[in-house]
Amino acid sequence: MSNQTTRYLSRTTAPKYFSDVQIRAFHDPNTRHHPGSHSGTILRTVAWNNLGSRVATGGAGGNVKIWNPEKADVRSSTDLKGTGLQVTERVQWDPTHAERLASCGVGDSGVVKFWDYRTAKATQDIKTGGDNFSLSYHPEAYVVAVGRKDNKVKLLDLRQNAVFHTIDEGNDPAFQTVFSHNGTLLLQTHASGKVVLRAFPSLEIVHTFSAHTAGCYCLDLSPSGRYVATGGNDALISLWDTTDWVCVRTFDKADHPIRSVSFSFDGAFLVAGSDESMPLDIAHVDTGDYVHEIKTGYPAHAVAWHPSKYVIAYTGEVLRVTGIGSFT
């Protein structure tokens, strides 16, 4: 993918490093615009597997595709067919297995499908009973939390192949639900702008804080667990210390609502995506400085850093992957 070494970037070396960035587009000639879809956000979700050897995307038409980031040729990709979905809202890889992943979205009674991309077949499916838009694996991969569009969060047990618990969020929808790295917390972003922390497996609320003045759409945990970054309708990214749950700083360069946010593998940098057209700004976490801007000219709804490299995958009409130097 790139010729980057394993050395870590500092605040001072990052601008020069990222200025050499190359961007590769992964075109699927079979993808077409679909009625009711945003022309710039056909792909709604992107995720790396735990080795960084594959990238999964999904979006309008219910498509799920697995790409080899080393090979932009569509012949090197794998289609996961038969999702039964009108729109795939979220794909997520099994954190314990580099070839397994899950997908969910709108349609087919809220079916969540679990796949082995090597066979391009579903190995399991669980119906939640409604349209879904968020999905998160427990770190041990036996439980998955799925957010429905009717303000309910379903907890799925893969061993029992069934829903085992429902959280009713009432009039305050949860936009994203994420397990902590050790699996003892379930973090939820809400339409009210707050973040709710629930103990797992009891699911009792242990802490709540107001992260944004409007809807809090997304969050990501730093690899060390030291910080949580949240993005909201107020176009801000807020950085929270997980020891005292205080806001350390905010990043305010964006002009549009933040729909996704992602930490680099070393926790040193942040990048965010939006449904509106704006550059991808790479921010240095500890100083709050912006170190590089990736010009897009289109909406990049979903962004994700590679699990071990300074490489970013992001979506729009097509998947794009950045890299330093050569991709070969």
N, C-alpha and C positions, 0 to 999 in steps of 0.2 A: 504493500500500500504506500509506503513512504520510506525514505531513507533516514528518518529521524532516529536519533540515538535514545538511550534510556535516561539521559541527563534531564534534570528538572529545570524548568524555566523559572527565572526570577522576574520580578516586575520590570527590571531594567533591560533584560534580554528579550522579553516577550514581544515587544513591538517589531523588532527586526526579524525575529523568528517567524511571526505570523504574516509579515509582509511578503514572504516568499510563498504564501499559500497557493496551491492549485485547487481547482474545483472540478470534479468530474460529475457529469450528469448521467443518470441511469434511465434510459428511455425504454418504455414498453410500447411497441407499435400497436399492440392490441387494446391499449387503454383508450377509452373514449369519454367525452364529457357526458354527464348524466343529468337528466332534468332535475332542477332544484338544487344542484350542487354549485358551490362557489367555484368559479372558473380557476381561481388561484389556489384552491385547497382541495383538489381531488383526493390527494393523499392526506389522511387525517392523523396518522400515527406512524411512529418509527421507533425501532428498538434494536439494540445490539444484543447478540448472545453473550454469554459470560466470557468467552474467549476472544471476542471481537472478530471472529472469522465469518460471521454472517450478519446481515441486516434484514429485518423484517419490516414491511410496510403494509398499510391497509387504508381503505378509504371508500369513496363513492363506488357503487356497484357491488359492494361486499367483497372486493378483491383482497386477497392476502398473497403477498409475493415475498420470496426469500431471495436475496441478492448476495452474491459473492463480491465483497468490496474491492477485490483485486481485479475483477473482470466486469466491465460495464456492459458487455454484450448480453442481451436478453437471453441468449441461448445458454448462458451459464446460470440463469436464475431458475427458481422452482415456484410453480403456482400451486397454492393450496385451494383446491376447488371444492364447491359444495358447502360453503359457509352457511347458506340459507339466509344471508343478510342483504339488506338493501344498502346499508352503509356499515363498514367496519370502523368502529370508533377507537378501538384500542387493541394493540397486539403487545404481548409481554412474554419474554422467554422464561422458562423454568430456570431459577437461579442455580440449581444443582446439576443441570444437564444442558449441554451445548446444542443438542438437536431437538429439544422439545420446547413447545411454546403454546400459548393460548390466545384466542381471539374472541371478541364480543362486539356487539353493535346493535343496530336497529333491524328488527325483522325476525321471523321464525320463532315467535314466542320467547324471545330473549335467550336463545340457545348460546351457551358458552362452549366453544369447541377447543379440544386439546389435541395437538398435532405432534407427529414425528415427521420433520421435514424430509428425512431421508427416504421415506416411503410416500411422501406427499398425501398421506391419509390421516383422517382423524382417528385418534385412539380412544377418545372418550368425549361425551358431551353431556352437559347438565343444563336444564332449562330453569331460568329464574322467573318466568312468567310475565316478563315485560321487557321493554327496550332498555338496553344497557349502554353506558358510555364510559365507564372506568373499570379498571381491572388491576389487581395487585396480588402477587404471590407472597405468601409467608416465606421467610428465608429457608425454611425446611421443605417447602414446596408441597405440603400435604393439604394446605388450606389456601383458598383464593377468595379475596374480597371483591365483589362486583357491585358497582353503583348503578342503580336503575334510574330512568328518567322520571319515575313517579315518586322520587325522594326517598326511596328505600335502598338500603345496602344489604345485599345477600352474602352470607358467608357459606362457601362451598367446601365440603369435605371430599377430596378426591378419592379417599379410601372407601368411602361409602357411596360415592357417586351421587351425592344429594346435597340440597340446601339444608344446613343444620341450624341456622339462626338468621333472623331478619332484624335489622336496625331501622326503625321508622324515624326519619329526620323531620317529619311534620312539615312546617311551612318554611324550613330553612334547608334547601337542597344541599347535599354534599357533592361538590364537583369532582374531587379526587380523593381517593383513599389509599394510603400507603403504609405498609408495615415498616417498623424500625428495623435496623440491621440485626438486632438480637431477637426480634420477634415478640418482644414484650409489650409493644405499643402499636396501636393503630391510629394513624394521624389522618384527619379529615379536613379538607378545605370547604368553606361554606359560602352560600350566596350572600349572607350577611357581612362577610369579610372576616369572620372569625376562623380560627383553627381549633379543632377539638382533638384532644388526646384521650384515647381509651386504652385501658389496660387490656392485655390479651393473655389468657382467653376469657376473662370475666366480662370484658367489654364495658366495664364501668368507666364513666368519665372521671379522669384524674386531673385534668387541667384544660383550661380554655383561655385563649388570648385573641385579641382583635389585631389582625395582621394588616387589614386594608379598610379604607373608608367605604369601598364598594365591594362587589363580589371578589372573593379570593378563589381564583380558578385553579391554581396548580401549586405544587411544591416539590422540592427535591431535598434529599438528605445528603450532606457531604459524606465522602467515603469514610472519614474518621468518626462521623456522628457528632462532631463538634457543633455544626451549624445546620439549620434548616433554612432554605431559601423559598420564599413564597412569591407568587406573581398574581396580580389582580387587575380588576377593571379600571382602577385608577392609574394604570400604566406604570406602576412602580414594582420593583423587585425589593423585597424586604429580607434582611439577613438576621436570623435569630440565633442567639446562643442557647444551646440546649441544656446548659447547666442551670441557669437562672431564668430562662425563657424571656430574655430582654432583647429588644431590637438593637443590634450593633450598628447597622447602617442601612441606608436605602440607596438604590440605584435608580436614577430618575431621567435617564437620557431618552427612554422610549416615549413615543407620542401616542401609542395605541395600547389597548388592553393586552396583558401578557397571558398567553394561553399555555405555554410550556416553559419550563426552566430546567437547566441541567448543569451539574458540577462536573468539572474535569476529573480525571482519575485520581489526581493528587490533591483535589480539593482547592486548588489555587485559583481557578478561573470559573466564571459563570457565563452562560449564554442563554438567551431567551427567544421564544418564538411568539408570533401573533397572527391573528386572522387577517390583519391589515398589512399592507405593503410597507415594510420598513427594513433597514439594515439589521444584520445580526451583529450586535456589539459584544465583544469579548471583554469582560470586566475582571479586574484583579480583586480577589475576595478580601485580602487583608488590608489593602490600601483604599479600595473603592475606586481606583483609577480605571478608565477605559483604555485598553492597550491596543485594540485593533477593531476595525469595522469591515465586515463582509457585506458588500453591496449586493442586493438581490433584485430589486425592482418588481417584486411580487410577494405575496404573503407566504411566510414559512411557518405554518401552524405548529409543527412539532419539531423539536430539536433534541439531539442526544449526543453526548460525548462518548467516544470510544472508551472501553473499560481499561485500557492501558496505554493509549497514545493520545497525543494532542491532535486529534482528528474529530471532526463533527459531521454527523449525518443530519440532514434536515429535509423537510418535505414541502412541496407546493404542487405543481402539476406533475412533477417528477421527483424522484429521489436525487439528492445531490450529496456528495461526500467530499470534504476538504482533506488535503494532505500536504505535507511539507516535502518539496522536491519531487522526485519521481514516484509514480505509483507502482513501478515494476519491482 
